Amino acid sequence: MSRIKQKLQELKALHDKNVTRPSLDDSLHEEKEIENVTQDITRMFHHCQKIIHQIRERSRGTTSREHQVSQNVLSSLVSSLQELSSKFHSAQSEHLRQLRSREEKAQQFFNSTYLSKSNEMSVFDSLQEESYNQSFLNGSDQQMMLESNTFMVEQREREIKQIVKSIAELNDIFKDLACMVADQGTVLDRIDYNLEQVQT
């Protein structure tokens, strides 16, 4: 679980770096790093989940005292895993929110820039004799800006899809952990009942 904590810190640093970089920077390398770290964390959660299931299965054929110790260990592990998965979920959700906000701001900027360029062009064209050449140049500038904007939006879309995918996987882990907690409560109730029966 300490490795998960380290990876969560690494992911947070990558998220911060990704969100604070200039919009037009090429961030494919950063995106790949974020994707790899996210997949590593998800694999670690699945591994921890598998270990918890193994501990639970092994504790079934033990004495009541060993079983109680196993249940205490399980309870502690599940609680720690829930806390870490909650942090991971929050980090992913926050990064997704920041990306969407940044995308909206970039879209507003490009829309306002495009409109002001169009207005400037019409005034400039009326003053110039070579309006055809000037509009051709402005058109190619606009085309380059549009292509750059399209690339940036596609890039953000890939990031958002990856985050949504990891949140969905994390949701499955949350459900399984919730079932484990409920099962532990039932087992502890049975242990308490058996202890009361032995004492009477």
VOPAGU-2260 file (C-alpha; in pm, 1 decimal, decimal comma):
REM VOPAGU-2260
SITE   aa  ch    i         X         Y         Z
SITE  MET   A    0       0,0       0,0       0,0
SITE  SER   A    1     296,6     229,2      48,4
SITE  ARG   A    2     372,0     183,4    -323,8
SITE  ILE   A    3      18,6     298,9    -402,8
SITE  LYS   A    4      75,8     609,9    -189,5
SITE  GLN   A    5     398,2     685,1    -378,7
SITE  LYS   A    6     226,8     635,2    -714,0
SITE  LEU   A    7     -59,6     863,3    -606,5
SITE  GLN   A    8     193,1    1136,9    -526,2
SITE  GLU   A    9     361,2    1080,6    -862,1
SITE  LEU   A   10      23,9    1099,7   -1038,5
SITE  LYS   A   11     -63,7    1423,6    -857,3
SITE  ALA   A   12     265,7    1579,5    -969,9
SITE  LEU   A   13     198,7    1471,1   -1329,3
SITE  HIS   A   14    -156,6    1609,4   -1314,1
SITE  ASP   A   15     -29,0    1943,3   -1183,3
SITE  LYS   A   16     238,9    1960,4   -1452,1
SITE  ASN   A   17     -13,5    1870,1   -1722,7
SITE  VAL   A   18    -266,1    2132,0   -1615,8
SITE  THR   A   19     -15,9    2417,0   -1571,5
SITE  ARG   A   20     166,7    2379,0   -1901,7
SITE  PRO   A   21      78,5    2609,4   -2192,4
SITE  SER   A   22    -216,5    2484,5   -2396,6
SITE  LEU   A   23     -36,4    2454,4   -2727,0
SITE  ASP   A   24     256,5    2252,3   -2590,3
SITE  ASP   A   25     291,2    1900,9   -2718,4
SITE  SER   A   26     194,8    1687,8   -2421,3
SITE  LEU   A   27     170,6    1339,9   -2572,2
SITE  HIS   A   28     464,0    1225,9   -2356,6
SITE  GLU   A   29     296,6    1362,4   -2041,1
SITE  GLU   A   30     -33,2    1200,3   -2135,1
SITE  LYS   A   31     140,4     865,1   -2181,3
SITE  GLU   A   32     310,7     902,1   -1842,2
SITE  ILE   A   33     -21,5     983,6   -1675,1
SITE  GLU   A   34    -185,3     687,7   -1847,4
SITE  ASN   A   35      95,6     451,4   -1739,0
SITE  VAL   A   36      90,9     567,0   -1375,7
SITE  THR   A   37    -290,0     544,7   -1368,0
SITE  GLN   A   38    -276,1     188,9   -1501,6
SITE  ASP   A   39      -4,8     100,2   -1247,5
SITE  ILE   A   40    -219,5     229,7    -962,4
SITE  THR   A   41    -524,4      41,6   -1089,9
SITE  ARG   A   42    -320,6    -280,9   -1115,2
SITE  MET   A   43    -194,0    -227,3    -759,6
SITE  PHE   A   44    -549,9    -185,9    -633,7
SITE  HIS   A   45    -652,5    -508,6    -807,5
SITE  HIS   A   46    -350,1    -686,4    -658,4
SITE  CYS   A   47    -438,5    -566,2    -306,7
SITE  GLN   A   48    -796,2    -672,9    -364,1
SITE  LYS   A   49    -678,8   -1021,6    -464,3
SITE  ILE   A   50    -460,7   -1047,4    -151,5
SITE  ILE   A   51    -754,1    -947,9      68,7
SITE  HIS   A   52    -966,5   -1221,2     -91,6
SITE  GLN   A   53    -687,2   -1474,5     -30,9
SITE  ILE   A   54    -657,3   -1376,7     336,2
SITE  ARG   A   55   -1032,5   -1408,4     375,0
SITE  GLU   A   56   -1035,7   -1755,2     214,2
SITE  ARG   A   57    -745,5   -1880,8     425,1
SITE  SER   A   58    -901,8   -1755,5     748,1
SITE  ARG   A   59   -1214,3   -1969,2     702,6
SITE  GLY   A   60   -1052,3   -2294,7     811,5
SITE  THR   A   61    -879,2   -2156,1    1121,9
SITE  THR   A   62    -958,8   -2150,6    1492,3
SITE  SER   A   63   -1184,5   -1875,8    1622,7
SITE  ARG   A   64    -889,7   -1684,0    1769,8
SITE  GLU   A   65    -690,5   -1700,7    1444,5
SITE  HIS   A   66   -1004,9   -1614,4    1255,3
SITE  GLN   A   67   -1057,9   -1307,9    1470,9
SITE  VAL   A   68    -698,6   -1193,7    1414,4
SITE  SER   A   69    -743,5   -1245,8    1039,6
SITE  GLN   A   70   -1064,3   -1044,2    1046,8
SITE  ASN   A   71    -890,8    -759,9    1230,1
SITE  VAL   A   72    -612,0    -760,6     970,6
SITE  LEU   A   73    -869,1    -768,4     690,7
SITE  SER   A   74   -1062,4    -482,9     845,1
SITE  SER   A   75    -748,7    -270,6     866,7
SITE  LEU   A   76    -644,8    -353,6     509,4
SITE  VAL   A   77    -988,9    -283,4     366,9
SITE  SER   A   78   -1009,1      46,4     552,7
SITE  SER   A   79    -665,8     155,9     425,1
SITE  LEU   A   80    -748,8      44,9      72,2
SITE  GLN   A   81   -1077,8     234,0      80,0
SITE  GLU   A   82    -899,9     550,6     191,7
SITE  LEU   A   83    -641,7     521,4     -87,0
SITE  SER   A   84    -901,3     442,8    -351,6
SITE  SER   A   85   -1102,6     743,4    -236,6
SITE  LYS   A   86    -794,1     965,5    -279,4
SITE  PHE   A   87    -733,6     818,2    -624,5
SITE  HIS   A   88   -1094,6     876,0    -725,0
SITE  SER   A   89   -1078,8    1236,5    -600,7
SITE  ALA   A   90    -751,7    1302,2    -785,8
SITE  GLN   A   91    -892,9    1163,4   -1110,6
SITE  SER   A   92   -1218,0    1357,8   -1076,6
SITE  GLU   A   93   -1034,8    1682,7   -1000,2
SITE  HIS   A   94    -799,9    1637,6   -1295,5
SITE  LEU   A   95   -1095,9    1569,1   -1522,7
SITE  ARG   A   96   -1268,5    1884,8   -1396,4
SITE  GLN   A   97    -952,9    2091,4   -1455,5
SITE  LEU   A   98    -909,1    1953,8   -1807,9
SITE  ARG   A   99   -1268,0    2030,4   -1899,4
SITE  SER   A  100   -1240,1    2381,0   -1755,7
SITE  ARG   A  101    -918,2    2440,0   -1946,6
SITE  GLU   A  102   -1074,2    2306,9   -2266,5
SITE  GLU   A  103   -1371,6    2542,2   -2228,3
SITE  LYS   A  104   -1141,8    2840,9   -2170,8
SITE  ALA   A  105    -930,9    2751,1   -2474,0
SITE  GLN   A  106   -1241,9    2713,6   -2686,1
SITE  GLN   A  107   -1368,7    3054,9   -2572,4
SITE  PHE   A  108   -1029,0    3208,7   -2648,8
SITE  PHE   A  109   -1012,8    3060,8   -2997,1
SITE  ASN   A  110   -1370,7    3161,1   -3072,6
SITE  SER   A  111   -1312,0    3520,8   -2961,5
SITE  THR   A  112    -978,0    3535,3   -3146,7
SITE  TYR   A  113   -1140,4    3402,5   -3462,2
SITE  LEU   A  114   -1420,8    3661,1   -3442,4
SITE  SER   A  115   -1182,4    3952,0   -3385,0
SITE  LYS   A  116    -961,3    3830,3   -3671,9
SITE  SER   A  117   -1267,2    3819,3   -3898,4
SITE  ASN   A  118   -1360,6    4177,4   -3807,3
SITE  GLU   A  119   -1004,3    4298,2   -3859,1
SITE  MET   A  120    -991,6    4121,8   -4193,5
SITE  SER   A  121   -1304,3    4287,9   -4328,7
SITE  VAL   A  122   -1176,9    4636,9   -4234,7
SITE  PHE   A  123    -831,5    4562,5   -4364,3
SITE  ASP   A  124    -963,0    4413,9   -4688,9
SITE  SER   A  125   -1166,3    4722,3   -4764,4
SITE  LEU   A  126    -854,4    4938,2   -4725,7
SITE  GLN   A  127    -622,9    4719,3   -4931,0
SITE  GLU   A  128    -606,5    4692,0   -5308,9
SITE  GLU   A  129    -472,5    4339,3   -5295,6
SITE  SER   A  130    -760,2    4201,1   -5096,8
SITE  TYR   A  131    -736,1    3861,1   -5261,2
SITE  ASN   A  132    -374,5    3804,0   -5147,7
SITE  GLN   A  133    -443,3    3935,4   -4796,9
SITE  SER   A  134    -755,3    3724,9   -4745,6
SITE  PHE   A  135    -563,0    3421,5   -4871,8
SITE  LEU   A  136    -291,5    3481,0   -4609,6
SITE  ASN   A  137    -544,7    3535,7   -4332,1
SITE  GLY   A  138    -733,5    3228,5   -4447,7
SITE  SER   A  139    -419,0    3015,5   -4420,9
SITE  ASP   A  140    -350,1    3163,0   -4074,4
SITE  GLN   A  141    -703,4    3077,9   -3972,4
SITE  GLN   A  142    -666,3    2727,8   -4113,0
SITE  MET   A  143    -346,6    2675,0   -3912,5
SITE  MET   A  144    -517,7    2804,1   -3598,4
SITE  LEU   A  145    -816,6    2577,4   -3660,1
SITE  GLU   A  146    -592,5    2272,6   -3711,7
SITE  SER   A  147    -400,0    2353,7   -3394,4
SITE  ASN   A  148    -723,6    2394,3   -3200,8
SITE  THR   A  149    -861,9    2067,4   -3340,2
SITE  PHE   A  150    -545,5    1882,2   -3240,6
SITE  MET   A  151    -563,1    2027,1   -2889,7
SITE  VAL   A  152    -929,4    1928,4   -2850,0
SITE  GLU   A  153    -857,1    1573,1   -2969,2
SITE  GLN   A  154    -568,1    1552,8   -2725,0
SITE  ARG   A  155    -789,4    1666,0   -2435,4
SITE  GLU   A  156   -1057,5    1421,4   -2543,6
SITE  ARG   A  157    -808,2    1133,1   -2519,8
SITE  GLU   A  158    -704,3    1247,4   -2171,1
SITE  ILE   A  159   -1065,6    1273,4   -2059,0
SITE  LYS   A  160   -1152,9     927,0   -2193,7
SITE  GLN   A  161    -857,3     775,8   -2007,9
SITE  ILE   A  162    -960,1     942,4   -1681,6
SITE  VAL   A  163   -1321,8     831,5   -1720,9
SITE  LYS   A  164   -1202,1     475,0   -1784,6
SITE  SER   A  165    -988,7     472,3   -1468,7
SITE  ILE   A  166   -1276,4     617,0   -1265,0
SITE  ALA   A  167   -1503,3     336,9   -1390,3
SITE  GLU   A  168   -1243,6      75,0   -1291,2
SITE  LEU   A  169   -1208,1     239,9    -953,2
SITE  ASN   A  170   -1584,3     231,0    -908,9
SITE  ASP   A  171   -1572,7    -149,5    -945,0
SITE  ILE   A  172   -1306,5    -165,2    -673,9
SITE  PHE   A  173   -1522,6      54,6    -447,5
SITE  LYS   A  174   -1817,4    -183,1    -490,3
SITE  ASP   A  175   -1604,4    -484,8    -404,3
SITE  LEU   A  176   -1460,2    -310,5     -97,6
SITE  ALA   A  177   -1809,3    -218,4      19,5
SITE  CYS   A  178   -1911,5    -585,4      -5,3
SITE  MET   A  179   -1602,0    -684,5     194,3
SITE  VAL   A  180   -1686,8    -436,6     468,7
SITE  ALA   A  181   -2044,3    -566,9     485,7
SITE  ASP   A  182   -1919,4    -928,8     498,7
SITE  GLN   A  183   -1677,0    -841,7     777,5
SITE  GLY   A  184   -1957,6    -689,6     980,4
SITE  THR   A  185   -2159,7   -1009,6     945,3
SITE  VAL   A  186   -1861,3   -1226,3    1044,4
SITE  LEU   A  187   -1785,3   -1007,2    1346,6
SITE  ASP   A  188   -2148,9   -1028,5    1455,6
SITE  ARG   A  189   -2128,5   -1409,8    1438,2
SITE  ILE   A  190   -1802,8   -1411,2    1635,7
SITE  ASP   A  191   -1956,4   -1186,2    1903,1
SITE  TYR   A  192   -2263,3   -1412,2    1917,9
SITE  ASN   A  193   -2047,1   -1726,3    1951,6
SITE  LEU   A  194   -1839,3   -1563,3    2226,3
SITE  GLU   A  195   -2157,5   -1475,3    2415,4
SITE  GLN   A  196   -2282,2   -1832,9    2377,8
SITE  VAL   A  197   -1953,2   -1973,5    2508,7
SITE  GLN   A  198   -1958,9   -1739,5    2810,1
SITE  THR   A  199   -2314,1   -1842,8    2912,5
